[in-house]
Amino acid sequence: MRFTVIAFLLMNFAASAYAQGYRQGPSEKDFAGYLFAYFKGNAVADEAVCFAISTDGYTYRALNGNRPVLDSKSISKTGGVRDPHILRAEDGKTFYMVLTDMTSSKGWDSNRGMVLLKSQDLLHWSHQAIDFQQRFTGQEDLKRVWAPQTIFDAAAGKYMIYWSMQHGNGPDIIYYAYANKDFTDFETDPKVLFMPKNGKSCIDGDIIEKNGIFYLFYKTEGHGNGIKLAMTDSLTSGKWIEQPGYKQQTRDAVEGSSVFRRNQSDQYILMYDVYGRGKYQFCTSDDLDRFKVIDQEIDMDFHPRHGTIIPLSRAELIRLTAKWGKPKDIPFAFKKNPILDGYYADPDILYANKTKRYYIYPTSDGFDGWGGFYFKTFSSADLIHWKDEGVILDLKKEVPWGPRHAWAPTITEKKVKGDYTYYYYFTAAQKIGVAVADQPTGPFKDSGRPLIDFKPPGVSGGQEIDPAVFNDPRSGKSYLYWGNGYLAVAELNTDMVSIKKNTIKVLTPDKTFREGVYVIFRNGIYYFLWSEDDTRSENYRVRYGTSTSPDGPIQIPENNLILQKDPAKGIYGTGHNSVLQVPGTDEWYIVYHRFSYPNGIRMGDAAGFHREVCMDRLYFDANGRILPVIPTH
């Protein structure tokens, strides 16, 4: 098979450029289940969107008692909708759904359009019904508009909607047009996407991308009524390579195929509607070419018609079942860690008295070579459910003195003139800056210059990174700590955006100190926690020391290793922590990052920038020693 190299390179360049935007929503490692969107049949009451969920990709249970989750009459022009297709957007948190606007009781040639929907939570959907004869010119002989789907075209940087249309007595042809940015209309006229070389009808197109190649599964409508496959490396080039034979594993007529990849797997599942027998068939494949029936492994408590399946995170499963009810026989053995969806590291945790909520401020991870350029925060009322509050500081846009390498932030809350102010210290371009806000979620305003861009006296190596701020409950003074390869401290001025340079001290405790210091105070003792080894190492771990003063010296207790890998659990690279004391209690938690589970240990150096945030209990013995932490999933 031969593909155009230029088109392939352009597509991948565009995809890479798009990926440099803000990353939101879950990463693949966070997917814990699936959403099946479907309709039920040809009765008007059944031409509506229904949802089902699964945690393993094999056992599916209907939500909302197998009743519709959307009112077809309120979102469509015909009063019925069919063929739901949902796509998770490139930002990770937006969902696009497209529907055939049709009631079959009016005839198979009765519909003229589709419905476009958009959601941020899978619960609340904005919608726009589009009649093609009203929207586009030259559609006077249009007979039907069927089975729309959406895919992101990286080469164009836009979302492509594709569907089949028939005009007059001609064949059904698969067309496409690009959606506008709001996903409420089209910004281009329909163009032909695919038509078989034999010129016969094709409907129910379903496209999946694998390794830069687009696989189009489609039904041969009216001539064979089966699923065929065509392939290309450029969606709009018209250069499709049609594969021989049919892909369905039955002699019965089928339609409405859909392919999805199983979570954390290279296995694909092709499903389709065996409409003459009133059943769905599922097949599995590793190469999208050869398929094997797995019906004996599939269990559903409903009878779907043409639908699609997408992956869901734990948080999304919880959100859907909170709204529509949790099926009794779907196992929800969710793990506690990681606590944030996505790749994040170097977490700093804060309880804000102003809002009575907890906040985590991490490094945005998943960028090659630690190349992140923005910071986000997450909030929670219970330390269990975390809300993505979005970007709070963008180095490229807001920090001209350091537009790259957004690493390892720390934050504190101080009362100023009767109200709380938030001082956010961060690493940018291997320098330390400070930004200020009136709310824990920002907007934060950078001070305009680095706070730390020099080495302390007597230090010749290392980096000026990894700040940690500490408010001393005894003296009321505030201190800033920093350093990679060394540990330094300075007292902050009362403005919290400058330091008293004559107070700078080097506190490096011993040779195990690498980076990521954090300071807490408990029962008259100052505890210094730090990370040992390299964040790319599976042996990255946390040690601690104590002092009677916030500026040292630091004493090293015996057995001071308190957090390390647990190979039996597949936990590696545990380090760069912060610590939380639940207000008004002696209940403590350590928040840290580890290699992404389970694949991080196999990623080599890339594990060091594909990390995830975890939280576990931190305990002290009767003598005030920190006990070893048991890392958990």
C-alpha positions in Angstrom: 0.0 0.0 0.0 1.4 3.4 -1.0 0.5 6.7 0.7 1.5 10.3 0.0 4.4 11.2 2.2 3.6 14.9 2.1 0.1 14.5 3.2 1.2 12.2 6.0 3.8 14.7 7.3 1.4 17.6 7.1 -1.3 15.7 9.0 1.2 14.8 11.8 2.6 18.4 11.9 -0.9 19.8 12.3 -1.7 17.2 15.0 1.4 18.1 16.9 0.7 21.8 16.7 -2.8 21.3 18.0 -1.6 19.2 20.9 0.4 22.1 22.2 -2.9 23.7 23.5 -4.1 23.4 27.0 -4.7 19.8 28.0 -8.0 19.1 29.9 -10.0 16.1 30.8 -8.7 12.6 31.3 -5.8 10.9 29.5 -6.1 7.4 28.2 -4.5 6.0 31.4 -7.5 7.4 33.3 -10.2 5.6 31.3 -12.1 3.3 33.6 -15.2 2.4 31.5 -17.3 3.0 28.4 -20.4 4.9 27.3 -22.7 3.2 24.8 -25.0 5.7 23.0 -27.8 4.1 21.0 -31.4 4.2 20.0 -33.9 1.3 20.4 -36.1 0.9 17.3 -38.5 2.2 14.7 -41.3 3.1 16.9 -41.4 6.9 17.5 -40.9 6.4 21.2 -37.8 4.4 20.5 -36.2 6.9 18.1 -34.4 8.7 20.9 -30.9 8.7 22.5 -30.3 6.2 25.3 -27.1 5.6 27.3 -25.5 2.4 28.7 -22.3 2.0 30.6 -19.6 -0.7 31.0 -16.5 -1.0 33.0 -14.9 -3.8 31.0 -16.1 -3.3 27.4 -18.1 -6.5 27.5 -20.9 -6.1 30.0 -23.2 -3.2 29.4 -26.1 -2.0 31.5 -28.6 0.6 30.4 -28.9 3.9 32.3 -32.2 5.5 33.2 -34.1 2.2 33.0 -33.3 2.0 29.3 -35.4 5.2 28.8 -34.2 8.2 26.7 -31.8 10.6 28.2 -32.8 13.4 25.8 -36.2 14.5 24.6 -36.2 13.9 20.8 -39.1 16.3 20.2 -37.3 19.2 21.8 -34.1 18.8 19.9 -35.2 17.7 16.4 -37.3 18.9 13.6 -39.0 15.6 12.9 -39.7 14.5 16.5 -37.3 11.6 16.4 -33.6 10.9 16.3 -31.5 7.9 15.3 -27.9 6.7 15.0 -26.2 8.7 17.8 -22.5 9.2 17.5 -20.4 10.8 20.3 -16.9 12.1 19.9 -14.6 13.3 22.7 -13.0 16.6 21.5 -9.3 17.2 21.3 -9.4 19.2 24.5 -10.4 16.1 26.4 -13.4 17.6 28.1 -15.9 18.6 25.4 -18.2 16.1 23.7 -19.8 16.4 20.3 -22.9 14.3 19.4 -24.6 14.1 16.0 -27.9 12.4 15.2 -30.0 11.5 12.2 -33.1 13.8 12.4 -35.8 11.3 11.4 -38.8 9.3 12.3 -39.0 6.1 10.2 -42.8 6.1 10.4 -42.8 8.9 7.8 -40.7 6.8 5.4 -37.1 6.1 4.8 -36.8 9.0 2.4 -38.5 11.5 4.6 -35.7 13.2 6.5 -33.6 16.1 5.3 -31.2 16.8 8.1 -29.4 16.1 11.3 -28.9 17.4 14.8 -25.7 18.8 16.2 -25.2 18.7 20.0 -22.4 19.8 22.4 -21.7 19.1 26.1 -19.1 19.6 28.7 -20.4 16.9 31.1 -22.4 14.4 29.1 -25.5 15.5 31.0 -26.4 18.9 29.6 -26.5 19.3 25.8 -26.9 22.4 23.6 -28.4 21.4 20.3 -29.1 22.7 16.8 -31.2 20.9 14.2 -30.2 21.6 10.6 -32.4 21.1 7.5 -30.1 20.7 4.5 -32.6 21.9 2.0 -33.0 25.2 3.9 -29.3 25.5 4.8 -27.7 24.7 1.5 -28.4 25.5 -2.1 -28.7 22.9 -4.8 -30.5 20.4 -2.5 -33.9 20.4 -4.2 -33.8 16.7 -5.1 -32.4 15.6 -1.7 -34.1 12.4 -0.5 -32.4 11.5 2.8 -29.6 12.4 5.2 -28.4 9.4 7.3 -26.1 8.4 10.1 -23.8 11.4 10.7 -20.5 11.1 12.6 -17.7 13.4 13.6 -13.9 13.2 13.5 -11.2 15.7 14.1 -9.3 16.4 10.9 -5.8 17.4 12.1 -4.7 18.5 8.7 -7.4 21.1 8.6 -7.5 21.7 12.4 -11.3 21.4 12.3 -14.0 18.9 13.2 -15.4 17.1 10.2 -18.9 15.8 10.1 -19.6 13.1 7.6 -22.8 11.3 6.6 -24.5 9.7 3.7 -27.0 11.5 1.3 -29.1 10.4 -1.6 -30.3 12.7 -4.3 -33.1 11.7 -6.7 -32.6 8.2 -8.0 -28.8 8.3 -7.5 -26.8 6.2 -5.1 -26.2 7.0 -1.4 -22.8 8.8 -1.2 -20.8 9.7 1.9 -20.3 13.5 2.2 -18.5 15.7 4.6 -18.4 19.3 5.8 -16.6 21.1 8.6 -18.4 22.3 11.7 -18.1 25.8 13.0 -16.2 26.5 16.2 -19.4 26.5 18.3 -20.6 23.2 16.7 -23.9 24.8 15.9 -23.6 24.9 12.1 -21.4 24.1 9.1 -18.8 26.5 7.8 -18.4 24.7 4.5 -20.7 23.2 1.9 -21.1 19.4 1.6 -18.4 17.7 -0.5 -18.0 14.0 -1.5 -15.8 12.2 1.0 -16.1 8.6 -0.3 -17.9 6.7 -3.0 -17.0 3.1 -4.0 -15.4 2.7 -7.4 -18.4 0.6 -8.5 -20.6 3.7 -8.1 -23.1 1.9 -5.8 -24.6 3.1 -2.6 -22.7 3.3 0.6 -24.1 4.4 4.0 -23.2 4.3 7.8 -19.6 5.4 7.4 -17.5 5.0 10.5 -13.9 6.2 10.6 -11.1 5.3 13.0 -7.5 6.5 12.9 -4.6 4.2 13.6 -0.9 5.1 13.1 -1.7 7.9 10.7 -4.1 5.8 8.6 -7.8 6.3 8.4 -10.0 3.2 8.3 -13.5 3.8 6.9 -16.0 1.0 7.6 -19.2 1.4 5.6 -22.3 -0.5 4.6 -22.9 -1.5 1.0 -26.5 -0.4 0.9 -28.8 -2.4 -1.3 -26.1 -4.6 -2.7 -24.7 -7.1 -0.3 -25.8 -5.2 2.8 -22.5 -5.8 4.6 -19.6 -4.0 6.0 -16.6 -3.1 3.8 -13.4 -1.2 4.5 -11.5 1.6 2.7 -8.3 3.2 3.8 -6.4 6.5 3.3 -3.8 8.7 4.8 -5.6 11.9 4.0 -9.3 12.3 4.7 -10.1 14.7 1.9 -7.7 13.6 -0.8 -10.3 11.2 -2.4 -7.5 8.6 -2.5 -9.2 5.7 -0.8 -7.9 2.1 -1.1 -10.8 -0.2 -1.0 -10.2 -3.5 0.6 -11.6 -6.8 -0.7 -14.3 -8.8 1.0 -16.7 -8.0 3.8 -15.7 -7.5 7.5 -18.9 -8.7 9.2 -18.7 -12.2 10.6 -22.2 -13.3 9.6 -24.2 -14.1 6.5 -27.1 -12.0 7.7 -27.6 -8.4 6.5 -26.0 -5.9 8.8 -25.7 -2.1 9.2 -24.6 0.6 11.6 -21.1 -0.5 12.2 -18.9 1.2 14.8 -15.3 0.5 15.9 -13.7 1.4 19.2 -10.4 0.5 20.9 -10.5 -1.1 24.3 -9.0 1.0 27.1 -5.3 0.5 27.7 -5.2 -2.0 25.0 -4.3 -2.5 21.3 -7.4 -4.5 20.8 -10.3 -3.1 18.6 -13.9 -4.1 18.7 -16.2 -3.9 15.7 -19.9 -4.0 16.4 -22.8 -3.8 14.1 -26.6 -4.2 14.0 -27.8 -7.5 12.6 -31.1 -5.8 12.0 -33.0 -8.7 10.4 -32.5 -10.8 13.6 -32.9 -8.0 16.1 -29.4 -8.4 17.6 -26.0 -6.8 17.8 -22.8 -8.6 17.0 -19.4 -7.9 18.5 -16.0 -8.8 16.9 -12.5 -8.3 18.0 -9.3 -7.5 16.0 -5.7 -6.5 16.6 -5.2 -5.1 13.0 -8.6 -3.8 11.9 -8.5 -6.3 9.1 -9.2 -9.8 10.5 -12.1 -10.1 13.0 -13.3 -12.8 15.4 -16.8 -13.0 16.9 -16.9 -12.6 20.7 -20.7 -12.6 21.1 -20.3 -15.2 23.9 -18.4 -12.6 26.0 -20.9 -9.8 25.5 -23.7 -9.2 28.0 -26.4 -6.4 27.6 -29.7 -5.9 29.3 -31.1 -3.9 26.4 -31.4 -4.3 22.6 -29.6 -1.4 20.9 -29.8 -0.2 17.3 -27.1 1.8 15.5 -24.9 3.5 18.2 -21.3 4.2 19.3 -19.1 3.5 22.2 -16.5 5.9 23.7 -14.2 5.6 26.7 -15.0 7.2 30.1 -13.0 8.2 33.1 -13.9 7.2 36.6 -15.2 10.7 37.3 -17.4 10.6 34.2 -18.8 7.3 35.2 -19.6 8.6 38.6 -21.2 11.7 37.1 -23.5 9.7 34.7 -24.6 7.2 37.4 -25.3 10.0 39.8 -27.7 11.5 37.3 -29.2 8.3 35.8 -28.7 5.7 38.5 -26.1 3.1 39.1 -26.8 -0.4 37.6 -26.7 -3.0 40.4 -24.5 -5.5 38.7 -21.9 -3.2 37.2 -18.8 -3.4 39.4 -17.5 0.0 40.5 -14.3 -1.1 42.2 -12.7 2.3 41.5 -9.2 2.9 42.8 -8.4 5.8 45.0 -5.2 6.8 43.2 -4.5 8.7 41.0 -6.7 11.5 42.4 -6.5 13.7 39.2 -7.3 12.7 35.7 -4.5 13.3 33.3 -0.7 13.7 33.5 0.3 16.0 36.4 3.3 16.2 38.8 4.9 18.1 41.7 1.6 18.7 43.4 1.2 21.5 46.0 -1.9 21.3 48.2 -3.7 24.1 50.0 -6.8 24.5 52.1 -8.3 27.9 51.4 -10.0 29.5 54.4 -11.7 31.9 52.0 -13.6 29.2 50.1 -13.5 26.3 52.5 -12.2 24.1 49.7 -9.0 22.2 49.0 -6.8 23.0 46.0 -4.0 21.1 44.2 -1.5 23.1 42.1 0.5 20.7 40.0 3.0 20.8 37.1 1.1 20.1 33.8 2.9 17.0 32.6 2.9 14.8 29.5 5.0 17.2 27.5 8.3 15.9 26.0 11.3 17.1 28.0 9.1 18.7 30.7 8.0 21.2 28.1 4.8 22.4 29.7 4.1 26.1 29.6 1.0 26.6 31.7 -0.3 25.9 35.3 -3.7 24.7 36.4 -5.5 24.1 39.6 -8.0 21.6 40.9 -10.5 22.0 43.7 -12.4 19.7 46.0 -14.7 19.9 49.0 -14.0 16.4 50.2 -10.5 15.4 49.0 -12.2 12.8 46.8 -13.9 14.5 43.9 -11.7 17.0 42.2 -12.8 19.7 39.8 -10.6 21.0 37.0 -10.6 24.8 37.5 -8.7 25.5 34.3 -5.5 27.4 33.5 -4.4 29.9 36.1 -1.2 31.1 34.6 0.1 30.8 31.0 3.9 31.5 30.8 3.8 32.2 27.0 1.1 34.8 27.4 1.7 36.2 30.9 5.3 35.7 31.9 7.6 37.2 29.3 10.7 36.7 31.4 10.2 32.9 31.5 7.9 31.6 28.8 8.8 27.9 29.1 9.3 25.0 31.5 6.3 25.6 33.9 7.4 23.5 36.9 6.7 22.8 40.5 4.5 25.6 41.9 3.7 26.3 45.5 1.1 28.6 47.1 0.1 30.2 50.3 -2.9 32.1 51.6 -2.3 35.3 53.7 -4.8 37.8 55.1 -4.1 41.3 53.8 -6.3 44.2 55.0 -9.0 41.9 56.2 -9.2 39.7 53.1 -7.3 36.7 51.9 -4.7 37.0 49.2 -2.9 34.2 47.4 0.8 34.2 46.6 1.8 31.7 43.9 5.5 30.8 43.5 6.5 28.9 40.4 9.4 27.8 38.2 9.7 29.3 34.8 12.7 28.8 32.5 14.7 27.5 35.5 14.0 30.7 37.5 11.5 31.3 40.3 8.7 33.8 40.0 5.7 34.9 42.0 2.1 35.8 41.0 -0.7 37.2 43.1 -4.5 36.7 43.1 -7.5 37.5 45.2 -9.0 34.0 44.7 -7.3 30.6 44.9 -8.4 30.0 41.3 -6.9 33.3 40.0 -6.6 35.1 37.8 -3.0 35.4 38.9 -0.8 38.3 38.0 2.9 37.8 37.6 5.2 40.3 39.4 6.9 41.1 36.2 10.4 39.7 37.0 11.9 36.6 38.6 12.2 36.5 42.3 15.1 33.9 42.3 17.4 33.9 39.3 20.8 33.5 41.1 22.7 31.0 43.1 23.2 31.4 46.8 26.7 32.2 48.1 28.9 29.1 48.0 26.7 27.2 45.5 28.1 26.5 42.0 25.9 23.8 40.7 22.2 22.8 40.6 19.2 24.7 39.4 17.0 27.5 40.8 13.7 25.5 40.8 11.2 23.8 43.0 10.0 26.6 45.4 8.2 25.9 48.6 6.6 28.5 50.8 6.1 28.2 54.6 4.3 30.4 57.1 5.8 29.9 60.5 3.0 29.7 63.1 5.4 30.7 65.9 6.9 33.9 64.6 4.4 34.8 61.9 7.2 35.1 59.4 7.1 33.6 55.9 9.9 31.7 54.2 10.7 30.6 50.7 12.8 27.5 50.1 14.2 26.3 46.7 16.8 24.4 44.9 17.8 21.4 42.9 21.1 19.9 43.9 21.1 22.2 47.0 18.5 23.5 49.4 18.3 27.3 50.2 16.0 29.4 52.3 15.3 33.1 52.6 12.8 35.1 54.7 10.1 36.8 52.6 9.4 40.4 53.1 5.9 41.3 54.3 4.9 42.1 50.7 5.4 38.3 50.0 6.8 39.1 46.5 10.4 39.9 47.6 13.0 38.3 49.9 15.4 39.6 52.5 18.6 38.7 50.7 20.6 39.0 53.9 18.7 36.0 55.3 19.6 33.6 52.5 21.1 30.3 53.9 22.0 27.0 52.4 20.4 24.2 54.3 21.3 21.1 52.2 20.7 18.3 54.7 22.9 15.5 53.1 23.8 13.9 49.9 20.4 12.3 49.5 18.8 15.7 48.8 17.9 16.3 45.2 14.9 18.6 45.0 11.3 19.2 45.9 11.6 20.4 49.6 8.4 20.8 51.6 8.2 22.1 55.2 5.5 21.5 57.9 5.2 22.3 61.6 3.8 19.9 64.2 4.0 19.8 68.0 7.0 22.1 68.1 9.0 20.4 65.4 9.8 21.6 61.9 9.8 18.8 59.4 11.6 19.1 56.1 10.7 16.6 53.4 12.6 16.2 50.1 13.0 14.0 47.1 16.0 11.8 46.4 17.3 10.6 43.0 16.0 11.7 39.6 12.3 12.0 38.7 13.0 9.7 35.7 14.2 7.0 38.1 11.9 4.3 39.5 13.8 4.9 42.7 12.7 8.5 43.1 11.6 8.7 46.7 11.0 10.9 49.8 13.1 11.4 52.9 12.8 13.8 55.8 14.7 15.6 58.5 13.7 17.8 61.5 14.7 21.1 63.0 13.8 23.4 65.9 13.8 26.4 63.5 12.4 27.1 60.1 15.9 28.0 58.8 17.7 25.0 60.2 20.0 23.3 60.8 18.3 20.1 59.7 18.8 16.9 61.8 18.7 13.5 60.0 16.8 10.8 62.0 17.5 7.2 61.5 15.3 5.4 59.0 14.2 8.7 57.4 13.0 7.1 54.1 9.2 7.5 54.2 7.9 7.0 50.6 9.3 4.8 48.0 8.3 2.4 45.1 6.3 -0.7 45.7 7.1 -3.1 42.7 4.5 -5.6 43.9 1.8 -3.0 43.2 3.4 -1.6 40.1 4.1 1.7 41.9 7.3 3.5 40.9 8.9 7.0 41.0 7.1 8.2 44.1 8.3 11.7 45.0 8.1 15.5 45.0 5.4 15.8 47.6 3.4 18.4 49.6 1.6 17.7 52.9 -1.9 18.7 54.1 -3.1 19.0 57.6 -6.9 18.8 57.7 -7.9 22.0 59.5 -8.6 21.6 63.2 -7.4 18.0 63.3 -4.2 16.0 63.6 -5.1 14.2 60.3 -2.3 14.5 57.7 -2.0 13.6 54.1 1.0 13.4 51.7 0.3 14.4 48.1 2.9 13.2 45.6 3.5 12.0 42.0 4.5 8.7 40.7 5.1 7.1 37.3 1.9 6.7 35.3 0.3 3.4 36.1 0.6 0.8 34.7 2.7 1.7 31.7 5.2 4.3 33.1 7.7 1.7 34.2 8.0 0.6 30.5 8.5 4.2 29.2 12.1 4.7 29.9 13.1 8.4 30.6 9.6 9.5 29.3 8.2 8.1 32.6 9.7 11.2 34.2 7.3 13.5 32.4 4.3 11.1 32.3 3.4 11.2 35.9 0.2 11.2 38.0 -0.8 12.7 41.3 -1.6 10.5 44.3 -2.6 11.1 47.9 -2.1 8.8 51.0 -2.3 9.2 54.7 0.7 10.4 56.6 1.2 9.2 60.2 3.5 10.0 63.1 4.5 7.8 66.0 4.3 8.8 69.6 7.8 10.3 69.4 6.9 12.5 66.4 8.8 10.4 63.9 7.1 10.1 60.4 6.1 6.6 59.7 6.7 5.0 56.3 3.9 5.8 53.9 2.1 2.9 52.2 1.5 4.0 48.6 -1.8 2.9 47.2 -3.9 2.6 44.1 
